[in-house]
Amino acid sequence: MIVRTTAGEVRGEPIATGVRFRGIPYTAAPEGELRFAAPVPPPAWDGVRDTREAGPTAPQRHREIPGLDLSPLVGSPRPGPDYLTVDVWTPDPAAEGLPVLVFVHGGAFIGGTGSAPAYDGTAFTRGGAVLVTLQYRLGVDGFLPLEGGATNLGLRDQLAALRWVQENIAAFGGDPANVTLFGESAGAISVACLLGSPLSAGLFRRAIVQSGHPNMVRGRAELERVTRVVADRLGVEPTADAFRKLSTEQLLDAQDALLKPGGGPDLRDDDGRDRSFGLSPFLPLVGDDVLPNHPAEAIRNGAGAGVDLIAGTCREEMLLYFGPTGLLDVLTDEQAVAMLSASHPDAAGVLKGYGLGDGRKAGEVFVEAMTDLVFRDGVKELVENHQGRSFRYEFDWRAPELGACHGMELPFVFDSLEASAGLVGDHPPAELAREVNAAWTRFAATGDPGWAADETTHLG
């Protein structure tokens, strides 16, 4: 199956429910002078480009949580410079006016890929929708402010992918006027930020924010501290020209060192809070043309009011980070306070409010408090502040080993349980996956997932 895009023809692969295209460039490869520069359209090609295989991933190192197989959600790194691409699943390229969903993957802004096994688009095409997944610049390449370089490059890439969708998706059977942007974790933070960005006007009609919110951003001062640490470690000036002369491996080595305990700067803001709670030094930057104002404030003031919104969390988000290690079983009250103190100015007071010191196990208190602080509170605020129609959910189904942890809803959203067995266990409820995927598909088509808009819908 061959489709013509604005840059040239692409050949896809027939699947049971339609046609799949992988690794289609939506912008030029970020190499040479285009490294640390704003994205530009891809060069045209002659002939038919074969897009039956997944393309490269953004530069990253595989991060592991002992005893946990996250490969269904994060995929495997595939090196190559031409990684700013999209994958497209469509029921029929000859169709017209199908709803379109565009997915932004998570990974703490340092890892992940839109081509991971769990993000298979078969279920969406079965439901009559077009799915687009994308790659974007990560870590040092995507979110480090350098003199002479563009800021928020990861978000700029996402905006470029959305513009590609506007220009090309009709050729795949989709309706460019009916685009739903959705993402999880770092992808959800991205979606929430773009909801508050003036540069996103007209690029999407609906949004789904899964375990993320617009409060996870940094001021320039905090990110410049990261820049200085990375530049000093590399022995270069913190400029785009200097960083362009370094190899990808050199930058990844410096990034790895930054991620080690004690390897980075103090990233607490003037209020004494680390907005990422130690999960990543890289967050979107406030104060450029992408985010001229704090996105939460922009949304509160009406940005994105014309965009229908779903936002929600998993019930036990933080079990992903602390459950598999066994730490929660041995955590003491004092250790819980010390851990939260690294990112919150009143750790003892916060944890006491959740029952620390009143006989509850410190591990249980810590997970509950951190789930609220890192995810649930910000999502609740987003829904309350959004001036348009909003729906809220909580994903409650508990996997045998991981409970209702961060990311657990993804195999159900994509109805990709078989590809996600290492995460969901041996007998996950297939009916729940069909129900959740159908809700996302209905929302993309109509703006209504089938839930009440004035209460939290519990899934599972």
Order of alpha helices (4+ residues) and beta strands (2+ residues): beta-beta-beta-beta-beta-alpha-beta-beta-alpha-beta-alpha-alpha-beta-alpha-beta-alpha-alpha-alpha-alpha-beta-alpha-alpha-alpha-alpha-alpha-alpha-beta-alpha-alpha-alpha-beta
